[in-house]
Amino acid sequence: MTDEEHVLVAVVAHNSADVLPGLLASLPEGMAGVPWQTVVVDNASDDDSVDVVRRLAPEARVVVTGRNGGYSAGINAAVDAGGPHTAVLVLNPDVRLDPGCVPRLLAALREPGVGIAVPRLRDAGGVRIDSLRREPTLTRAVADAVVGAERAGRLGRLGEVVTDPEAYAADTDTDWAEGSTQLISAECWTRVGAWDESYFLYSEEADFDLRARDAGLAVRYVPDAGAVHLEGGSAGSPRLWPLLVVNRVRLFRRRRGWLWAVPFWAVMVLREASRACLGRRTSRAALRALLDPIRMREPAGPAWLR
């Protein structure tokens, strides 16, 4: 750690009163002596999230947006409201940092060409989360649809989700990583720009990380840095899963263009249709969204959560 390093901790809250205490309690040991400033952006919570932060972390800056602008909008608002910093630590409110997590991530950011550092994540039961990802391609979408994401992820580089346990054993660079816990250098933020707010939820971290790679900066996975992510369970939510699936198509279209996006969309339709036939309510909801021209065109937003 250098004397000049200072981390801005950006937390986006929405009805997060029950999980914020655990995150705030983990910060001192997780930062382990690294100077930091916490900025919590509240996206129109209906609970007492703001009061929880002001009571438990009175030194934190709280930004009340008055609207639910989504994850990216909250991150951008936190950075705009924060003071000078050398890195931004993006955190979901349901993350708990292990002791010494951030100094280890900072060490990775000092390596030439590294713009983002991410830790080894575990769920509430201590099981490793498959948090590393490869760039979406048509081939990977087909593999996911045919054999499933977990199995495809074990077959070389065929899957988008990296599921091979050996891939999580050592430091490695990845195309993008799950967005609950990411340490981003100030240089990376300057070169890449703000997070894209049009996604609202899901795929925004993929977009940002892939743009960092486009700018010549790597996403470094650091297994010696650890954190727990309690996770929100989008795969089981008929409201959240459609947004996740549609945003996958949006991301692919923006990066590859319409010519490749049409067959990618068709694969997503077939994937969700096959699972809907097995009785999955989430896939039925996703299929309706994929086949709805208005849903596919309209910006993502709070209406998706109703």
C-alpha positions in Angstrom: 0.0 0.0 0.0 1.2 3.5 -0.8 0.6 6.6 1.2 -1.3 8.2 -1.6 -3.9 5.4 -2.0 -7.5 6.2 -1.0 -10.5 4.1 -1.9 -14.0 5.3 -2.5 -16.5 2.7 -1.4 -19.6 2.9 -3.5 -22.7 1.1 -2.1 -26.0 1.1 -3.9 -29.0 0.5 -1.6 -32.6 -0.3 -2.4 -34.7 -1.7 0.5 -31.4 -2.9 2.0 -31.9 -2.2 5.7 -31.6 -5.9 6.6 -28.3 -6.5 4.9 -26.5 -3.1 5.3 -25.4 -3.7 8.9 -23.4 -6.7 7.9 -21.6 -4.9 5.1 -20.8 -1.8 7.2 -19.5 -4.0 10.0 -17.1 -5.8 7.6 -15.5 -2.7 6.1 -12.9 -1.9 8.8 -11.3 -5.3 8.7 -11.9 -5.6 5.0 -10.0 -2.4 4.3 -7.3 -3.3 6.8 -5.8 0.1 7.2 -6.4 1.4 3.7 -7.9 5.0 3.8 -11.5 5.0 2.5 -14.6 7.0 2.2 -18.0 5.3 2.1 -20.7 6.7 -0.1 -24.1 5.0 0.1 -26.6 5.9 -2.7 -30.2 5.1 -1.8 -32.4 4.3 -4.7 -35.8 5.3 -3.3 -36.0 2.6 -0.6 -39.3 2.0 1.2 -37.6 0.8 4.3 -35.2 2.5 6.7 -32.0 1.9 4.7 -30.9 5.5 5.0 -31.5 5.6 8.8 -29.5 2.4 9.2 -26.4 3.9 7.4 -26.7 7.2 9.3 -26.9 5.3 12.6 -24.2 2.7 12.0 -21.8 4.7 9.8 -22.3 8.4 10.6 -19.0 9.2 8.8 -20.5 7.9 5.5 -21.9 10.2 2.9 -25.5 9.3 2.0 -27.0 10.3 -1.3 -30.8 10.1 -1.5 -31.7 10.0 -5.2 -35.5 10.0 -4.8 -35.8 7.5 -7.6 -34.8 3.9 -8.4 -32.3 4.5 -11.3 -30.7 1.1 -11.0 -27.3 -0.2 -10.1 -25.2 1.8 -12.6 -26.9 5.0 -11.8 -26.2 4.5 -8.1 -22.6 3.7 -8.7 -22.2 6.8 -10.9 -23.9 9.0 -8.3 -21.6 7.7 -5.6 -18.5 8.5 -7.6 -19.8 12.0 -8.4 -20.5 12.6 -4.7 -17.2 11.2 -3.4 -14.0 13.0 -2.8 -10.6 12.4 -4.4 -9.7 8.7 -4.7 -7.3 6.3 -6.4 -9.8 3.5 -6.7 -13.5 2.8 -6.5 -14.7 -0.3 -4.6 -18.2 -1.2 -6.0 -20.2 -3.2 -3.4 -23.6 -4.7 -3.2 -25.1 -4.1 0.2 -25.3 -7.9 0.7 -21.5 -8.3 0.5 -19.3 -9.0 3.5 -15.6 -8.4 3.0 -13.0 -10.8 4.5 -10.3 -9.3 6.6 -7.5 -7.9 4.3 -9.6 -8.2 1.2 -9.0 -4.7 -0.2 -5.2 -4.5 0.3 -4.9 -7.7 -1.7 -7.0 -6.3 -4.5 -5.1 -3.0 -4.4 -1.9 -5.0 -4.9 -3.3 -6.5 -8.0 -4.3 -3.0 -9.3 -0.6 -2.0 -9.1 0.3 -4.5 -11.7 0.8 -3.0 -15.1 -2.2 -3.2 -17.3 -4.7 -4.2 -14.6 -7.7 -1.9 -14.3 -10.2 -4.0 -12.2 -9.6 -6.5 -9.4 -12.1 -8.9 -8.1 -12.0 -11.4 -5.1 -12.9 -15.0 -4.6 -16.6 -15.0 -3.7 -18.6 -17.4 -1.5 -22.2 -17.7 -0.8 -23.8 -17.6 2.7 -23.0 -21.3 3.1 -19.3 -20.8 2.3 -19.6 -22.4 -1.1 -17.5 -20.8 -3.9 -19.6 -18.7 -6.3 -18.7 -19.1 -10.0 -18.1 -15.4 -10.5 -15.8 -15.4 -13.5 -17.2 -15.0 -17.0 -16.1 -15.1 -20.7 -17.4 -12.7 -23.3 -20.8 -13.8 -24.7 -20.6 -15.4 -28.1 -23.2 -17.2 -30.2 -21.3 -20.5 -29.7 -21.4 -20.1 -26.0 -25.1 -19.2 -26.0 -25.8 -22.4 -28.0 -23.7 -24.5 -25.6 -25.5 -23.0 -22.6 -28.9 -23.8 -24.2 -28.0 -27.4 -25.2 -25.9 -28.7 -22.3 -26.5 -26.1 -19.6 -24.2 -23.3 -18.2 -22.5 -25.4 -15.6 -21.5 -28.2 -17.9 -20.5 -25.9 -20.7 -18.3 -24.0 -18.3 -16.2 -27.1 -17.7 -15.5 -27.8 -21.4 -12.4 -25.7 -22.1 -13.5 -22.2 -23.0 -16.9 -23.3 -24.4 -19.1 -21.8 -21.6 -19.7 -18.2 -20.7 -19.7 -19.0 -16.9 -16.4 -20.3 -15.7 -17.3 -23.4 -13.6 -14.0 -25.4 -13.6 -12.8 -25.3 -10.0 -9.1 -25.2 -11.1 -9.8 -21.8 -12.7 -10.4 -20.3 -9.3 -7.2 -21.6 -7.7 -4.8 -18.9 -8.8 -4.6 -15.3 -10.0 -6.0 -15.0 -13.5 -7.4 -12.5 -15.9 -11.1 -12.9 -17.0 -13.2 -11.2 -19.6 -15.6 -9.9 -17.0 -16.7 -10.8 -13.5 -19.8 -10.8 -11.3 -20.5 -7.1 -10.3 -21.2 -7.3 -6.6 -17.5 -6.7 -5.6 -15.2 -4.9 -8.0 -12.2 -2.6 -7.2 -11.7 -0.2 -10.2 -8.6 2.0 -10.5 -9.2 5.7 -11.1 -7.2 5.4 -14.3 -9.6 2.7 -15.5 -12.6 4.8 -14.6 -11.1 7.7 -16.6 -10.4 5.7 -19.6 -13.6 3.7 -19.7 -16.1 6.3 -18.5 -19.1 5.9 -16.3 -21.2 2.7 -16.0 -24.0 2.5 -18.6 -27.3 3.3 -16.8 -29.5 2.0 -19.6 -29.2 -1.6 -18.3 -30.8 -0.8 -14.9 -29.9 -4.2 -13.5 -27.8 -7.0 -15.0 -25.2 -6.9 -17.7 -24.0 -3.5 -16.6 -20.9 -5.0 -15.0 -20.2 -7.1 -18.2 -20.5 -3.9 -20.3 -18.1 -2.0 -18.0 -15.5 -4.8 -17.7 -15.6 -5.5 -21.5 -15.1 -1.8 -22.2 -12.1 -1.9 -19.8 -10.7 -4.8 -21.8 -11.3 -2.8 -25.0 -9.3 0.0 -23.5 -6.4 -2.3 -22.9 -7.0 -3.0 -19.2 -7.4 -6.4 -17.6 -9.9 -7.7 -15.0 -7.7 -9.6 -12.5 -9.2 -12.3 -10.3 -7.4 -12.5 -6.9 -8.2 -15.7 -5.0 -6.3 -14.5 -1.8 -8.9 -11.7 -1.5 -12.2 -13.1 -0.2 -15.8 -11.9 0.3 -19.2 -13.3 0.9 -22.1 -12.4 -1.4 -25.5 -13.4 0.0 -27.0 -13.1 -3.6 -30.5 -12.0 -4.5 -31.7 -15.1 -6.3 -32.6 -13.7 -9.8 -32.8 -17.2 -11.2 -35.8 -17.9 -9.1 -37.6 -14.6 -9.7 -40.2 -14.2 -12.5 -39.6 -10.5 -12.3 -35.8 -10.4 -12.3 -35.0 -13.3 -14.6 -36.7 -11.7 -17.7 -34.7 -8.5 -17.3 -31.5 -10.5 -16.9 -32.2 -12.5 -20.1 -33.3 -9.5 -22.2 -30.2 -7.5 -21.0 -28.0 -10.3 -22.3 -29.4 -9.8 -25.7 -29.0 -6.0 -25.4 -25.4 -6.3 -24.4 -24.7 -8.7 -27.3 -26.4 -6.5 -29.8 -24.5 -3.4 -28.7 -21.2 -5.2 -29.0 -21.7 -7.3 -32.1 -24.5 -5.5 -34.0 -27.9 -6.6 -35.3 -26.6 -9.2 -37.8 -25.2 -11.4 -35.0 -27.8 -10.3 -32.4 -30.8 -11.9 -34.3 -29.5 -15.5 -34.1 -28.3 -14.8 -30.5 -31.9 -13.7 -29.6 -33.2 -16.8 -31.4 -31.0 -19.1 -29.2 -32.2 -17.2 -26.1 -35.8 -17.8 -27.2 -35.2 -21.5 -27.8 -33.4 -21.9 -24.4 -36.2 -20.2 -22.4 -38.9 -22.1 -24.4 -37.3 -25.4 -23.6 -37.1 -24.7 -19.9 -40.6 -23.2 -19.9 -41.8 -26.6 -21.3 -40.3 -28.1 -18.1 -42.5 -25.9 -16.0 -40.1 -23.1 -15.0 -42.1 -20.0 -14.3 -39.1 -17.8 -14.7 -38.5 -19.1 -18.2 -42.1 -18.5 -19.2 -41.8 -14.9 -18.0 -38.5 -14.5 -19.9 -40.0 -16.0 -23.1 -42.9 -13.5 -23.0 -40.4 -10.7 -22.6 -38.2 -11.9 -25.5 -41.2 -12.2 -27.8 -42.6 -8.8 -26.8 -41.4 -6.1 -29.2 -42.2 -3.3 -26.8 -40.2 -5.0 -24.0 -37.3 -5.6 -26.3 -37.2 -1.9 -27.3 -38.1 0.0 -24.1 -35.3 1.0 -21.7 -34.9 -1.2 -18.6 -36.3 0.4 -15.5 -38.4 -0.1 -12.3 -41.4 -1.1 -14.3 -39.7 -4.5 -14.9 -39.9 -5.2 -11.2 -43.6 -4.8 -10.9 
